[in-house]
Amino acid sequence: MFGSQILEVAIGIVFVYLLLSLICSALNEWIAQATNTRADMLEEGIRRLLLDPSYAEKFFAHPLIKGLATHGKQPDWITPRTFALAVLDMAAPGFLAPDKDKSSQKILPDDNLGKVLSPLISHAQGDFNLAVKNLENWFNEAMEHVTQWYKQRVRVILFLLAMGATVFLNADTIAMVQSLWSNEALRTSVVAAAEEYVKQNPNANGQTALDEIENRVQGLHLPLGWLAPSGQLEFPNDPVRWFAKIIGLLFTAFAASMGAPFWFDVLNKLFGLRSSIRAKQTEKTS
């Protein structure tokens, strides 16, 4: 019974972390679209890759790339092959000429980009597909760095969003644990809500609307928000309680910033553990 109670409290807390993570992910996605963050990061990565601002301008003005732009904004995704073809056409048009002598010294410009492309094209020995493949690999390696820049930026943004959502909702981990531990009816309802969510969303990749997530959070009836039952704002009234409140809020913010896929996986494992415990208990009583 005691172990089951601990497990149910853990399920309840993890479910709250999952919902907060989903809220932060939805807000981050909205911010990324509104500020064109992905396109900006991609553009910056390609500008660094091409080494010369004039080449970058030519690249983004190339019909293959310009055709991917929407509403006057740079594309936020370019396939490796499209990149390779655009760069070859821009910097090494001689590679497409009928001349059989396709040495890199003959077809490439004598500048920094030409020096970078030289080993990639020379290695192809006149094979167009191999040259394109070499450029694709070069692009993919560079985009791995861009992805890391983007992930680092997203981690910072997610934590700031998690901190904001946590403080706004007063989602204090310590207070929530105390409520779930002492209130069996609340604990049962939260676990049931978590179980229902997992059944309706069998994987972590499904998209959940922000208003639906907010409704689920409100439906948990946990001690969230700063309003007392009387309708007045209620804050800790001594330094010790303020310290506990800050620790509880920080813990929630860090947890929510870890991302929904992480907590979705943890929640599924907790339900799996709960099922196995129940199965063993059933075997003992039968």
Contacts in CASP RR format, 6 or more apart in sequence:
PFRMAT RR
TARGET T0000
AUTHOR 0000-0000-0000
METHOD contacts of the structure
MODEL  1
MFGSQILEVAIGIVFVYLLLSLICSALNEWIAQATNTRADMLEEGIRRLL
LDPSYAEKFFAHPLIKGLATHGKQPDWITPRTFALAVLDMAAPGFLAPDK
DKSSQKILPDDNLGKVLSPLISHAQGDFNLAVKNLENWFNEAMEHVTQWY
KQRVRVILFLLAMGATVFLNADTIAMVQSLWSNEALRTSVVAAAEEYVKQ
NPNANGQTALDEIENRVQGLHLPLGWLAPSGQLEFPNDPVRWFAKIIGLL
FTAFAASMGAPFWFDVLNKLFGLRSSIRAKQTEKTS
4 274 0 8 1.000
4 277 0 8 1.000
5 181 0 8 1.000
5 187 0 8 1.000
7 270 0 8 1.000
7 273 0 8 1.000
7 274 0 8 1.000
7 277 0 8 1.000
8 180 0 8 1.000
8 187 0 8 1.000
8 188 0 8 1.000
8 191 0 8 1.000
8 274 0 8 1.000
9 177 0 8 1.000
9 180 0 8 1.000
9 181 0 8 1.000
9 187 0 8 1.000
10 270 0 8 1.000
11 190 0 8 1.000
11 191 0 8 1.000
11 194 0 8 1.000
11 267 0 8 1.000
11 270 0 8 1.000
11 271 0 8 1.000
11 274 0 8 1.000
12 176 0 8 1.000
12 180 0 8 1.000
12 187 0 8 1.000
12 190 0 8 1.000
12 191 0 8 1.000
12 194 0 8 1.000
13 173 0 8 1.000
13 176 0 8 1.000
13 177 0 8 1.000
13 180 0 8 1.000
14 194 0 8 1.000
14 263 0 8 1.000
14 266 0 8 1.000
14 267 0 8 1.000
14 270 0 8 1.000
15 190 0 8 1.000
15 191 0 8 1.000
15 193 0 8 1.000
15 194 0 8 1.000
15 197 0 8 1.000
15 220 0 8 1.000
15 267 0 8 1.000
16 171 0 8 1.000
16 176 0 8 1.000
16 190 0 8 1.000
16 217 0 8 1.000
16 220 0 8 1.000
16 222 0 8 1.000
16 252 0 8 1.000
17 252 0 8 1.000
17 255 0 8 1.000
17 256 0 8 1.000
17 258 0 8 1.000
17 263 0 8 1.000
18 197 0 8 1.000
18 260 0 8 1.000
18 263 0 8 1.000
18 264 0 8 1.000
18 267 0 8 1.000
19 213 0 8 1.000
19 216 0 8 1.000
19 217 0 8 1.000
20 162 0 8 1.000
20 165 0 8 1.000
20 166 0 8 1.000
20 169 0 8 1.000
20 171 0 8 1.000
20 217 0 8 1.000
20 252 0 8 1.000
20 255 0 8 1.000
20 256 0 8 1.000
21 162 0 8 1.000
21 256 0 8 1.000
21 257 0 8 1.000
21 258 0 8 1.000
21 259 0 8 1.000
21 260 0 8 1.000
21 262 0 8 1.000
21 263 0 8 1.000
22 208 0 8 1.000
22 213 0 8 1.000
22 260 0 8 1.000
23 161 0 8 1.000
23 165 0 8 1.000
23 210 0 8 1.000
23 213 0 8 1.000
23 214 0 8 1.000
23 217 0 8 1.000
23 256 0 8 1.000
24 158 0 8 1.000
24 161 0 8 1.000
24 162 0 8 1.000
24 165 0 8 1.000
24 256 0 8 1.000
24 257 0 8 1.000
24 259 0 8 1.000
25 158 0 8 1.000
25 259 0 8 1.000
25 260 0 8 1.000
26 208 0 8 1.000
26 209 0 8 1.000
26 210 0 8 1.000
26 213 0 8 1.000
27 161 0 8 1.000
27 165 0 8 1.000
27 210 0 8 1.000
28 154 0 8 1.000
28 157 0 8 1.000
28 158 0 8 1.000
28 161 0 8 1.000
31 37 0 8 1.000
31 157 0 8 1.000
32 38 0 8 1.000
36 73 0 8 1.000
36 74 0 8 1.000
36 76 0 8 1.000
37 150 0 8 1.000
37 153 0 8 1.000
38 76 0 8 1.000
38 77 0 8 1.000
38 150 0 8 1.000
39 73 0 8 1.000
39 74 0 8 1.000
39 75 0 8 1.000
39 76 0 8 1.000
40 74 0 8 1.000
41 146 0 8 1.000
41 149 0 8 1.000
41 150 0 8 1.000
41 153 0 8 1.000
42 74 0 8 1.000
42 75 0 8 1.000
42 76 0 8 1.000
42 77 0 8 1.000
42 78 0 8 1.000
42 143 0 8 1.000
42 146 0 8 1.000
43 60 0 8 1.000
43 74 0 8 1.000
44 146 0 8 1.000
45 142 0 8 1.000
45 143 0 8 1.000
45 145 0 8 1.000
45 146 0 8 1.000
46 56 0 8 1.000
46 59 0 8 1.000
46 60 0 8 1.000
46 78 0 8 1.000
46 83 0 8 1.000
46 142 0 8 1.000
47 53 0 8 1.000
47 56 0 8 1.000
48 142 0 8 1.000
49 138 0 8 1.000
49 139 0 8 1.000
49 142 0 8 1.000
50 56 0 8 1.000
50 59 0 8 1.000
50 87 0 8 1.000
50 113 0 8 1.000
51 112 0 8 1.000
51 113 0 8 1.000
51 116 0 8 1.000
52 111 0 8 1.000
52 112 0 8 1.000
52 113 0 8 1.000
55 90 0 8 1.000
55 91 0 8 1.000
55 113 0 8 1.000
58 90 0 8 1.000
59 65 0 8 1.000
59 86 0 8 1.000
59 87 0 8 1.000
59 90 0 8 1.000
60 66 0 8 1.000
60 74 0 8 1.000
62 86 0 8 1.000
62 89 0 8 1.000
62 90 0 8 1.000
64 82 0 8 1.000
64 85 0 8 1.000
64 86 0 8 1.000
64 89 0 8 1.000
65 75 0 8 1.000
65 78 0 8 1.000
65 82 0 8 1.000
65 86 0 8 1.000
67 75 0 8 1.000
68 75 0 8 1.000
68 77 0 8 1.000
68 78 0 8 1.000
68 82 0 8 1.000
69 75 0 8 1.000
80 135 0 8 1.000
80 136 0 8 1.000
80 137 0 8 1.000
80 139 0 8 1.000
80 140 0 8 1.000
80 143 0 8 1.000
81 132 0 8 1.000
81 136 0 8 1.000
83 135 0 8 1.000
83 136 0 8 1.000
83 139 0 8 1.000
84 131 0 8 1.000
84 132 0 8 1.000
84 133 0 8 1.000
84 135 0 8 1.000
84 136 0 8 1.000
84 139 0 8 1.000
85 132 0 8 1.000
87 117 0 8 1.000
87 135 0 8 1.000
88 95 0 8 1.000
88 96 0 8 1.000
88 131 0 8 1.000
88 132 0 8 1.000
88 135 0 8 1.000
89 96 0 8 1.000
91 108 0 8 1.000
91 109 0 8 1.000
91 113 0 8 1.000
91 114 0 8 1.000
91 117 0 8 1.000
92 104 0 8 1.000
92 107 0 8 1.000
92 108 0 8 1.000
92 114 0 8 1.000
92 117 0 8 1.000
92 121 0 8 1.000
93 107 0 8 1.000
94 102 0 8 1.000
94 106 0 8 1.000
94 107 0 8 1.000
95 102 0 8 1.000
95 107 0 8 1.000
95 121 0 8 1.000
95 126 0 8 1.000
95 128 0 8 1.000
95 131 0 8 1.000
96 128 0 8 1.000
97 107 0 8 1.000
102 121 0 8 1.000
102 126 0 8 1.000
103 122 0 8 1.000
104 114 0 8 1.000
104 117 0 8 1.000
104 118 0 8 1.000
104 119 0 8 1.000
104 121 0 8 1.000
104 122 0 8 1.000
105 118 0 8 1.000
107 121 0 8 1.000
108 114 0 8 1.000
108 117 0 8 1.000
108 118 0 8 1.000
108 121 0 8 1.000
116 138 0 8 1.000
117 135 0 8 1.000
120 131 0 8 1.000
120 134 0 8 1.000
120 135 0 8 1.000
120 138 0 8 1.000
121 131 0 8 1.000
121 134 0 8 1.000
123 130 0 8 1.000
123 134 0 8 1.000
124 130 0 8 1.000
124 131 0 8 1.000
124 134 0 8 1.000
155 257 0 8 1.000
158 256 0 8 1.000
158 257 0 8 1.000
158 259 0 8 1.000
159 253 0 8 1.000
159 254 0 8 1.000
159 257 0 8 1.000
161 257 0 8 1.000
162 252 0 8 1.000
162 253 0 8 1.000
162 254 0 8 1.000
162 255 0 8 1.000
162 256 0 8 1.000
162 257 0 8 1.000
163 249 0 8 1.000
163 253 0 8 1.000
163 257 0 8 1.000
164 253 0 8 1.000
165 171 0 8 1.000
165 256 0 8 1.000
166 249 0 8 1.000
166 252 0 8 1.000
166 253 0 8 1.000
166 256 0 8 1.000
167 249 0 8 1.000
167 253 0 8 1.000
168 225 0 8 1.000
169 217 0 8 1.000
169 224 0 8 1.000
169 225 0 8 1.000
170 223 0 8 1.000
170 224 0 8 1.000
170 225 0 8 1.000
170 226 0 8 1.000
170 249 0 8 1.000
171 224 0 8 1.000
171 249 0 8 1.000
171 252 0 8 1.000
171 256 0 8 1.000
172 223 0 8 1.000
172 245 0 8 1.000
172 248 0 8 1.000
172 249 0 8 1.000
172 252 0 8 1.000
173 248 0 8 1.000
173 249 0 8 1.000
173 251 0 8 1.000
173 252 0 8 1.000
173 255 0 8 1.000
174 244 0 8 1.000
174 245 0 8 1.000
174 247 0 8 1.000
174 248 0 8 1.000
174 251 0 8 1.000
175 223 0 8 1.000
175 245 0 8 1.000
175 248 0 8 1.000
176 222 0 8 1.000
176 223 0 8 1.000
179 186 0 8 1.000
179 222 0 8 1.000
179 223 0 8 1.000
180 186 0 8 1.000
180 187 0 8 1.000
180 190 0 8 1.000
180 222 0 8 1.000
181 187 0 8 1.000
186 221 0 8 1.000
186 222 0 8 1.000
189 220 0 8 1.000
189 221 0 8 1.000
190 220 0 8 1.000
190 222 0 8 1.000
193 216 0 8 1.000
193 219 0 8 1.000
193 220 0 8 1.000
194 267 0 8 1.000
194 271 0 8 1.000
195 271 0 8 1.000
197 216 0 8 1.000
198 267 0 8 1.000
198 268 0 8 1.000
198 271 0 8 1.000
201 208 0 8 1.000
201 264 0 8 1.000
203 264 0 8 1.000
204 260 0 8 1.000
204 261 0 8 1.000
204 264 0 8 1.000
204 265 0 8 1.000
205 261 0 8 1.000
217 224 0 8 1.000
226 233 0 8 1.000
226 234 0 8 1.000
226 235 0 8 1.000
227 233 0 8 1.000
227 234 0 8 1.000
228 234 0 8 1.000
235 242 0 8 1.000
236 242 0 8 1.000
236 244 0 8 1.000
236 245 0 8 1.000
255 263 0 8 1.000
END
